[in-house]
Amino acid sequence: MTATANDPDRLSVIYDGECPFCAAFVKLYALRKNIGEIELIDARTRPDLVRELRAQGMEINEGMAVIWQRHYYHGANAMHLLSILGADRGFFGRLNKFLFCNRNAAALVYPVLATGRRVALSLLGRKMIPHR
């Protein structure tokens, strides 16, 4: 278990720093959160953490991961948690709540976003997060 998972008061978001959508989302989220400390982790800089997530069945290329209160969340579940914890002020906050606050809606919307990430990375000439 990582040191990140040992601090239950810290919300850790593991995302693809080379994906423009992922990077923008986590920066906006960090500004609008309703909880304490947040740690934004670019998965490309932490291959050890990526290996740990993959060993638990969480493929980082298929979705971001969140660690909070010693629990791991991935993909649509991670976005659902973030929508619950995030502020609902402003356009971004309301949109996030609308799309992801309902677990079933999150499960439908998230694969579309993951596909958009893959397309964006391809168009930008960037590779997926490697298996090391």
Steps between C-alpha positions, in 0.01 A plus 500: 500500500629845416568777745217686327250235605620519861380859549119472517451877501675546168312452177738379231405519133718300262457615140679523166693826500545489122126489438377859465149406620623310806745772600239775462241304696722430800620860517142631489393239752780592740379860499140402574525221753305484826747285691842543654834433341520378141796346322509499119725225367604478136506124442784541251728613782409213735550164327508331842150624576379405151632145558319488833174614343533250216569220750163587656327484161492875436637573154603864505463525123131419542430754772634724771531369853420657835624397842298631791458371854712196413263399219583487131256618232549469125341639185128577535512420872781752547306767313187420699692547826655826378156631402373430851801662668530792260333836534188554292555870440561644156454341160773238548370390839140471380604312185716260703213432742253454213719254309647296783296530819275217387705177497309359198544820300870504586532143372347608168688828456848397615578258212429783256751719681758219505458460124542876458824480696636227272404701190654820640826325587515350152433834329767666714750223421521387863519142614296318761653454846752218453511167681835494681 
